[in-house]
Amino acid sequence: MTERRPVTLITGASAGIGAALARTFARNGHELMLVARREQRLHELADEIVALGHRRPHCQPVDLVRHDAVEQVAAAMARFGLEPEIVVNNAGFGLLGPAATLGRDEQLAMVDVNVRALTGLSLAFVGALERRRGGILNVASVAAFLPGPNMAVYYATKAYVLSFSEALHWELRGRVRVTVLCPGPVPTEFQARAGFAGNPNPDLLTQSADQVAEAGYRALQQGRRRVVPGVANRVTTAIMRFLPRRLLLDSVGRYNRKRYGSIERNRSGDRDPAV
């Protein structure tokens, strides 16, 4: 039986943080398999990576909202003769607005992508990851540290990613590296998908997708449990632990209602990488 080649599997790779992660891993010598809904965007990114002198990534269009998405990814890897050395669960999306007024199906789809697919892909390949001394990089958000009125389901999914990833880091210690990446605001297509009007985020907290990707890559290589890119974001998340929960609820609720402006939801785009 021919041994499968090791690759870095990256979900939500069609834009934003996912595309930046793909460039970062490729630059560091990793062969890639890229997964997202928009096949053309994946191939455009693959062309860009080849033009930079790196090996061409394998591309597989998969809608992670589907309950058989993990099986689709595994079957595609088998066809290509691949197995993961590193799994990067980056795909996700958010929606702005009170949970009771947003579409229930779309919010459940958010749970499927942000939680179900991430959990499935984190657990599906542990044997291969252990054999290759590899790792898992899960993308959460500074939102994981907060309650999130007016983005309730999104904040809750990111809290799950943080909790799950830290527990998995402990369970797999010494066998598989598990790191959770918690970026602050990042200007990507995620903002439009969520319904943000303009850029409401303070410049002090905002980082580029490339900066976030580099921080995540370094942390995974170092075997760190958690990384919050940017000094201002690290200070902010540290302070949150000492603030009354009611104060955080009021502050986040007002912030999401006032600063993010009117909801302009784009129902035709990809569910792109979330922060």
C-alpha atoms as a printed R data frame, in Angstrom:
    type eleno elety resid chain resno       x      y      z
1   ATOM     1    CA   MET     A     1   0.000  0.000  0.000
2   ATOM     2    CA   THR     A     2   1.376  3.422 -0.996
3   ATOM     3    CA   GLU     A     3   1.978  5.700  1.955
4   ATOM     4    CA   ARG     A     4  -0.088  8.858  1.916
5   ATOM     5    CA   ARG     A     5   1.710 12.182  1.695
6   ATOM     6    CA   PRO     A     6   1.399 14.570  4.642
7   ATOM     7    CA   VAL     A     7  -0.356 17.899  4.047
8   ATOM     8    CA   THR     A     8  -1.674 20.862  5.969
9   ATOM     9    CA   LEU     A     9  -5.468 20.959  5.655
10  ATOM    10    CA   ILE     A    10  -6.903 24.501  5.800
11  ATOM    11    CA   THR     A    11 -10.631 25.230  5.815
12  ATOM    12    CA   GLY     A    12 -12.176 28.552  4.862
13  ATOM    13    CA   ALA     A    13  -9.172 29.151  2.620
14  ATOM    14    CA   SER     A    14 -10.870 31.201 -0.103
15  ATOM    15    CA   ALA     A    15 -10.203 34.632  1.466
16  ATOM    16    CA   GLY     A    16  -9.213 36.575  4.554
17  ATOM    17    CA   ILE     A    17  -7.391 34.840  7.387
18  ATOM    18    CA   GLY     A    18  -7.687 31.451  5.657
19  ATOM    19    CA   ALA     A    19  -5.892 32.659  2.529
20  ATOM    20    CA   ALA     A    20  -3.248 34.331  4.690
21  ATOM    21    CA   LEU     A    21  -2.745 31.088  6.612
22  ATOM    22    CA   ALA     A    22  -2.354 29.212  3.332
23  ATOM    23    CA   ARG     A    23   0.366 31.614  2.171
24  ATOM    24    CA   THR     A    24   2.124 31.390  5.539
25  ATOM    25    CA   PHE     A    25   2.170 27.590  5.663
26  ATOM    26    CA   ALA     A    26   3.242 27.377  1.999
27  ATOM    27    CA   ARG     A    27   6.064 29.835  2.614
28  ATOM    28    CA   ASN     A    28   7.281 27.579  5.401
29  ATOM    29    CA   GLY     A    29   7.437 24.521  3.161
30  ATOM    30    CA   HIS     A    30   4.085 22.830  3.834
31  ATOM    31    CA   GLU     A    31   2.145 21.070  1.115
32  ATOM    32    CA   LEU     A    32  -1.483 22.213  1.341
33  ATOM    33    CA   MET     A    33  -5.017 21.018  0.857
34  ATOM    34    CA   LEU     A    34  -7.424 23.937  0.707
35  ATOM    35    CA   VAL     A    35 -11.147 23.640  1.487
36  ATOM    36    CA   ALA     A    36 -13.918 26.220  1.012
37  ATOM    37    CA   ARG     A    37 -17.178 26.634 -0.864
38  ATOM    38    CA   ARG     A    38 -15.869 28.787 -3.723
39  ATOM    39    CA   GLU     A    39 -13.808 26.539 -5.977
40  ATOM    40    CA   GLN     A    40 -12.674 29.316 -8.310
41  ATOM    41    CA   ARG     A    41 -11.264 31.333 -5.416
42  ATOM    42    CA   LEU     A    42  -9.370 28.271 -4.194
43  ATOM    43    CA   HIS     A    43  -7.755 27.769 -7.594
44  ATOM    44    CA   GLU     A    44  -6.870 31.456 -7.819
45  ATOM    45    CA   LEU     A    45  -5.115 31.190 -4.456
46  ATOM    46    CA   ALA     A    46  -3.375 27.993 -5.607
47  ATOM    47    CA   ASP     A    47  -2.140 29.818 -8.723
48  ATOM    48    CA   GLU     A    48  -0.812 32.627 -6.521
49  ATOM    49    CA   ILE     A    49   1.054 30.180 -4.294
50  ATOM    50    CA   VAL     A    50   2.607 28.436 -7.301
51  ATOM    51    CA   ALA     A    51   3.679 31.812 -8.719
52  ATOM    52    CA   LEU     A    52   5.545 32.429 -5.459
53  ATOM    53    CA   GLY     A    53   7.589 29.284 -6.083
54  ATOM    54    CA   HIS     A    54   5.768 26.848 -3.793
55  ATOM    55    CA   ARG     A    55   4.133 23.485 -4.470
56  ATOM    56    CA   ARG     A    56   0.630 23.724 -5.890
57  ATOM    57    CA   PRO     A    57  -2.042 23.140 -3.213
58  ATOM    58    CA   HIS     A    58  -4.790 20.591 -3.662
59  ATOM    59    CA   CYS     A    59  -8.215 22.254 -3.805
60  ATOM    60    CA   GLN     A    60 -11.509 20.740 -2.703
61  ATOM    61    CA   PRO     A    61 -14.827 22.637 -2.690
62  ATOM    62    CA   VAL     A    62 -16.866 21.565  0.351
63  ATOM    63    CA   ASP     A    63 -19.759 23.278  2.074
64  ATOM    64    CA   LEU     A    64 -19.001 22.734  5.752
65  ATOM    65    CA   VAL     A    65 -22.612 23.343  6.706
66  ATOM    66    CA   ARG     A    66 -23.375 19.850  5.394
67  ATOM    67    CA   HIS     A    67 -23.453 17.138  8.041
68  ATOM    68    CA   ASP     A    68 -21.337 14.857  5.832
69  ATOM    69    CA   ALA     A    69 -18.691 17.548  5.254
70  ATOM    70    CA   VAL     A    70 -15.999 15.760  7.265
71  ATOM    71    CA   GLU     A    71 -16.592 12.574  5.277
72  ATOM    72    CA   GLN     A    72 -16.331 14.580  2.039
73  ATOM    73    CA   VAL     A    73 -12.993 16.027  3.120
74  ATOM    74    CA   ALA     A    74 -11.664 12.619  4.180
75  ATOM    75    CA   ALA     A    75 -12.751 11.026  0.891
76  ATOM    76    CA   ALA     A    76 -11.079 13.783 -1.124
77  ATOM    77    CA   MET     A    77  -7.833 13.333  0.802
78  ATOM    78    CA   ALA     A    78  -7.938  9.606  0.133
79  ATOM    79    CA   ARG     A    79  -8.412 10.234 -3.604
80  ATOM    80    CA   PHE     A    80  -5.400 12.541 -3.635
81  ATOM    81    CA   GLY     A    81  -3.322 10.045 -1.651
82  ATOM    82    CA   LEU     A    82  -2.983 12.477  1.266
83  ATOM    83    CA   GLU     A    83  -3.383 12.559  5.016
84  ATOM    84    CA   PRO     A    84  -3.200 15.563  7.331
85  ATOM    85    CA   GLU     A    85  -0.101 16.421  9.269
86  ATOM    86    CA   ILE     A    86  -1.742 19.649 10.436
87  ATOM    87    CA   VAL     A    87  -5.435 20.571 10.507
88  ATOM    88    CA   VAL     A    88  -6.298 24.282 10.435
89  ATOM    89    CA   ASN     A    89  -9.958 24.878 11.265
90  ATOM    90    CA   ASN     A    90 -10.424 28.442 10.105
91  ATOM    91    CA   ALA     A    91 -13.807 28.436  8.360
92  ATOM    92    CA   GLY     A    92 -16.597 30.296 10.099
93  ATOM    93    CA   PHE     A    93 -19.057 33.144  9.813
94  ATOM    94    CA   GLY     A    94 -21.083 35.485 11.998
95  ATOM    95    CA   LEU     A    95 -24.358 37.368 11.842
96  ATOM    96    CA   LEU     A    96 -25.145 40.731 13.400
97  ATOM    97    CA   GLY     A    97 -28.477 41.339 15.098
98  ATOM    98    CA   PRO     A    98 -30.674 40.080 17.967
99  ATOM    99    CA   ALA     A    99 -30.864 36.277 17.900
100 ATOM   100    CA   ALA     A   100 -34.677 36.295 18.086
101 ATOM   101    CA   THR     A   101 -34.945 38.365 14.896
102 ATOM   102    CA   LEU     A   102 -32.309 36.670 12.755
103 ATOM   103    CA   GLY     A   103 -33.178 33.645 10.659
104 ATOM   104    CA   ARG     A   104 -33.103 30.481 12.751
105 ATOM   105    CA   ASP     A   105 -31.873 28.264  9.914
106 ATOM   106    CA   GLU     A   106 -28.971 30.574  9.158
107 ATOM   107    CA   GLN     A   107 -27.987 30.723 12.821
108 ATOM   108    CA   LEU     A   108 -28.082 26.930 13.020
109 ATOM   109    CA   ALA     A   109 -25.915 26.844  9.905
110 ATOM   110    CA   MET     A   110 -23.477 29.038 11.815
111 ATOM   111    CA   VAL     A   111 -23.352 26.428 14.559
112 ATOM   112    CA   ASP     A   112 -22.789 23.708 11.950
113 ATOM   113    CA   VAL     A   113 -19.811 25.519 10.419
114 ATOM   114    CA   ASN     A   114 -18.269 27.164 13.482
115 ATOM   115    CA   VAL     A   115 -18.778 24.243 15.893
116 ATOM   116    CA   ARG     A   116 -19.863 20.967 14.290
117 ATOM   117    CA   ALA     A   117 -17.452 20.942 11.338
118 ATOM   118    CA   LEU     A   118 -14.558 22.225 13.455
119 ATOM   119    CA   THR     A   119 -15.141 19.523 16.060
120 ATOM   120    CA   GLY     A   120 -15.443 16.804 13.454
121 ATOM   121    CA   LEU     A   121 -12.269 17.788 11.623
122 ATOM   122    CA   SER     A   122 -10.365 18.180 14.905
123 ATOM   123    CA   LEU     A   123 -11.194 14.598 15.884
124 ATOM   124    CA   ALA     A   124 -11.330 12.785 12.532
125 ATOM   125    CA   PHE     A   125  -7.595 12.612 11.896
126 ATOM   126    CA   VAL     A   126  -6.068 12.331 15.364
127 ATOM   127    CA   GLY     A   127  -4.403  9.019 14.456
128 ATOM   128    CA   ALA     A   128  -2.581 10.552 11.494
129 ATOM   129    CA   LEU     A   129  -1.709 13.698 13.430
130 ATOM   130    CA   GLU     A   130  -0.261 11.640 16.275
131 ATOM   131    CA   ARG     A   131   1.716  9.424 13.916
132 ATOM   132    CA   ARG     A   132   3.228 12.439 12.181
133 ATOM   133    CA   ARG     A   133   3.717 14.465 15.383
134 ATOM   134    CA   GLY     A   134   1.487 17.109 13.857
135 ATOM   135    CA   GLY     A   135  -0.993 19.621 15.157
136 ATOM   136    CA   ILE     A   136  -4.371 21.353 15.114
137 ATOM   137    CA   LEU     A   137  -4.840 25.118 14.797
138 ATOM   138    CA   ASN     A   138  -8.388 26.247 15.563
139 ATOM   139    CA   VAL     A   139  -9.405 29.840 14.876
140 ATOM   140    CA   ALA     A   140 -11.577 31.400 17.563
141 ATOM   141    CA   SER     A   141 -11.737 35.131 18.360
142 ATOM   142    CA   VAL     A   142 -11.441 37.635 21.182
143 ATOM   143    CA   ALA     A   143 -15.243 37.286 21.095
144 ATOM   144    CA   ALA     A   144 -14.673 33.921 22.788
145 ATOM   145    CA   PHE     A   145 -13.923 35.761 26.041
146 ATOM   146    CA   LEU     A   146 -17.192 37.731 26.036
147 ATOM   147    CA   PRO     A   147 -20.967 37.382 26.083
148 ATOM   148    CA   GLY     A   148 -22.248 38.782 22.798
149 ATOM   149    CA   PRO     A   149 -25.634 40.484 22.729
150 ATOM   150    CA   ASN     A   150 -26.636 41.279 19.132
151 ATOM   151    CA   MET     A   151 -24.228 38.567 17.920
152 ATOM   152    CA   ALA     A   152 -25.222 35.978 20.508
153 ATOM   153    CA   VAL     A   153 -24.771 32.779 18.515
154 ATOM   154    CA   TYR     A   154 -21.472 33.862 16.953
155 ATOM   155    CA   TYR     A   155 -19.907 34.782 20.297
156 ATOM   156    CA   ALA     A   156 -21.177 31.514 21.787
157 ATOM   157    CA   THR     A   157 -19.650 29.438 18.985
158 ATOM   158    CA   LYS     A   158 -16.275 31.096 19.509
159 ATOM   159    CA   ALA     A   159 -16.461 30.483 23.259
160 ATOM   160    CA   TYR     A   160 -16.970 26.817 22.384
161 ATOM   161    CA   VAL     A   161 -13.932 26.812 20.095
162 ATOM   162    CA   LEU     A   162 -11.764 28.287 22.831
163 ATOM   163    CA   SER     A   163 -12.973 25.867 25.525
164 ATOM   164    CA   PHE     A   164 -12.854 22.795 23.269
165 ATOM   165    CA   SER     A   165  -9.408 23.596 21.903
166 ATOM   166    CA   GLU     A   166  -7.854 24.219 25.307
167 ATOM   167    CA   ALA     A   167  -9.287 20.937 26.614
168 ATOM   168    CA   LEU     A   168  -8.025 19.092 23.523
169 ATOM   169    CA   HIS     A   169  -4.592 20.661 24.045
170 ATOM   170    CA   TRP     A   170  -4.526 19.040 27.504
171 ATOM   171    CA   GLU     A   171  -5.884 15.667 26.358
172 ATOM   172    CA   LEU     A   172  -3.449 15.316 23.442
173 ATOM   173    CA   ARG     A   173  -0.406 16.876 25.104
174 ATOM   174    CA   GLY     A   174   2.842 15.158 24.150
175 ATOM   175    CA   ARG     A   175   1.168 13.565 21.115
176 ATOM   176    CA   VAL     A   176  -0.503 16.297 19.033
177 ATOM   177    CA   ARG     A   177  -0.006 20.046 19.317
178 ATOM   178    CA   VAL     A   178  -3.308 21.923 19.676
179 ATOM   179    CA   THR     A   179  -3.386 25.722 19.517
180 ATOM   180    CA   VAL     A   180  -6.357 28.094 19.512
181 ATOM   181    CA   LEU     A   181  -5.898 31.402 17.692
182 ATOM   182    CA   CYS     A   182  -7.983 34.300 19.088
183 ATOM   183    CA   PRO     A   183  -7.588 37.358 16.847
184 ATOM   184    CA   GLY     A   184  -9.230 40.705 17.388
185 ATOM   185    CA   PRO     A   185 -10.726 42.718 14.521
186 ATOM   186    CA   VAL     A   186  -9.340 41.818 11.085
187 ATOM   187    CA   PRO     A   187 -10.546 43.594  7.911
188 ATOM   188    CA   THR     A   188 -11.824 40.698  5.758
189 ATOM   189    CA   GLU     A   189 -14.956 39.674  3.870
190 ATOM   190    CA   PHE     A   190 -16.216 38.358  7.207
191 ATOM   191    CA   GLN     A   191 -17.255 41.915  8.097
192 ATOM   192    CA   ALA     A   192 -19.638 42.207  5.139
193 ATOM   193    CA   ARG     A   193 -20.961 38.675  5.695
194 ATOM   194    CA   ALA     A   194 -21.803 39.514  9.300
195 ATOM   195    CA   GLY     A   195 -23.587 42.719  8.292
196 ATOM   196    CA   PHE     A   196 -21.119 45.335  9.533
197 ATOM   197    CA   ALA     A   197 -21.381 48.777  7.962
198 ATOM   198    CA   GLY     A   198 -17.927 50.261  7.389
199 ATOM   199    CA   ASN     A   199 -15.084 49.556  9.805
200 ATOM   200    CA   PRO     A   200 -16.289 50.200 13.376
201 ATOM   201    CA   ASN     A   201 -13.259 48.742 15.109
202 ATOM   202    CA   PRO     A   202 -10.557 50.774 16.896
203 ATOM   203    CA   ASP     A   203  -7.298 50.902 14.930
204 ATOM   204    CA   LEU     A   204  -5.399 49.941 18.077
205 ATOM   205    CA   LEU     A   205  -7.095 46.523 18.131
206 ATOM   206    CA   THR     A   206  -7.119 45.880 14.378
207 ATOM   207    CA   GLN     A   207  -4.516 43.633 12.756
208 ATOM   208    CA   SER     A   208  -4.041 42.413  9.205
209 ATOM   209    CA   ALA     A   209  -4.851 38.858  8.156
210 ATOM   210    CA   ASP     A   210  -1.141 38.310  7.454
211 ATOM   211    CA   GLN     A   211  -0.172 39.364 10.989
212 ATOM   212    CA   VAL     A   212  -2.772 37.050 12.488
213 ATOM   213    CA   ALA     A   213  -1.713 34.133 10.283
214 ATOM   214    CA   GLU     A   214   1.946 34.551 11.201
215 ATOM   215    CA   ALA     A   215   1.108 34.683 14.920
216 ATOM   216    CA   GLY     A   216  -1.001 31.525 14.632
217 ATOM   217    CA   TYR     A   217   1.688 29.653 12.722
218 ATOM   218    CA   ARG     A   218   4.419 30.533 15.229
219 ATOM   219    CA   ALA     A   219   2.242 29.586 18.191
220 ATOM   220    CA   LEU     A   220   1.394 26.196 16.686
221 ATOM   221    CA   GLN     A   221   5.048 25.464 15.946
222 ATOM   222    CA   GLN     A   222   5.901 26.352 19.540
223 ATOM   223    CA   GLY     A   223   3.155 24.106 20.892
224 ATOM   224    CA   ARG     A   224   1.373 26.955 22.673
225 ATOM   225    CA   ARG     A   225  -2.157 26.399 23.961
226 ATOM   226    CA   ARG     A   226  -3.542 29.807 23.030
227 ATOM   227    CA   VAL     A   227  -2.457 32.941 21.189
228 ATOM   228    CA   VAL     A   228  -4.106 36.369 21.090
229 ATOM   229    CA   PRO     A   229  -2.299 38.421 18.415
230 ATOM   230    CA   GLY     A   230  -1.489 42.038 19.276
231 ATOM   231    CA   VAL     A   231  -0.520 43.614 22.580
232 ATOM   232    CA   ALA     A   232  -3.727 45.681 22.800
233 ATOM   233    CA   ASN     A   233  -5.887 42.601 22.279
234 ATOM   234    CA   ARG     A   234  -3.961 40.631 24.894
235 ATOM   235    CA   VAL     A   235  -4.370 43.430 27.420
236 ATOM   236    CA   THR     A   236  -8.070 43.741 26.621
237 ATOM   237    CA   THR     A   237  -8.772 40.027 27.067
238 ATOM   238    CA   ALA     A   238  -6.806 40.000 30.345
239 ATOM   239    CA   ILE     A   239  -8.839 42.917 31.734
240 ATOM   240    CA   MET     A   240 -12.125 41.214 30.804
241 ATOM   241    CA   ARG     A   241 -11.588 38.588 33.495
242 ATOM   242    CA   PHE     A   242 -11.897 41.188 36.233
243 ATOM   243    CA   LEU     A   243 -14.946 43.094 34.942
244 ATOM   244    CA   PRO     A   244 -18.493 42.306 36.144
245 ATOM   245    CA   ARG     A   245 -20.378 40.146 33.677
246 ATOM   246    CA   ARG     A   246 -23.317 42.569 33.603
247 ATOM   247    CA   LEU     A   247 -21.002 45.401 32.599
248 ATOM   248    CA   LEU     A   248 -19.591 43.305 29.751
249 ATOM   249    CA   LEU     A   249 -23.092 42.390 28.577
250 ATOM   250    CA   ASP     A   250 -24.186 46.027 28.527
251 ATOM   251    CA   SER     A   251 -20.993 47.221 26.840
252 ATOM   252    CA   VAL     A   252 -20.943 44.570 24.108
253 ATOM   253    CA   GLY     A   253 -24.667 44.864 23.465
254 ATOM   254    CA   ARG     A   254 -24.481 48.631 23.006
255 ATOM   255    CA   TYR     A   255 -21.306 48.363 20.947
256 ATOM   256    CA   ASN     A   256 -22.767 45.832 18.512
257 ATOM   257    CA   ARG     A   257 -25.999 47.818 18.200
258 ATOM   258    CA   LYS     A   258 -24.534 51.302 17.860
259 ATOM   259    CA   ARG     A   259 -21.094 51.011 16.307
260 ATOM   260    CA   TYR     A   260 -21.785 48.410 13.668
261 ATOM   261    CA   GLY     A   261 -24.534 50.387 11.993
262 ATOM   262    CA   SER     A   262 -27.323 49.014  9.891
263 ATOM   263    CA   ILE     A   263 -27.400 45.350  8.898
264 ATOM   264    CA   GLU     A   264 -26.488 44.760  5.255
265 ATOM   265    CA   ARG     A   265 -26.495 41.013  4.974
266 ATOM   266    CA   ASN     A   266 -24.962 39.389  1.911
267 ATOM   267    CA   ARG     A   267 -26.685 36.086  1.369
268 ATOM   268    CA   SER     A   268 -24.848 35.198 -1.863
269 ATOM   269    CA   GLY     A   269 -21.247 35.111 -0.653
270 ATOM   270    CA   ASP     A   270 -19.065 32.403  0.860
271 ATOM   271    CA   ARG     A   271 -19.035 31.793  4.579
272 ATOM   272    CA   ASP     A   272 -15.540 33.096  4.875
273 ATOM   273    CA   PRO     A   273 -13.002 32.846  7.667
274 ATOM   274    CA   ALA     A   274 -14.107 34.478 10.863
275 ATOM   275    CA   VAL     A   275 -12.171 36.388 13.489
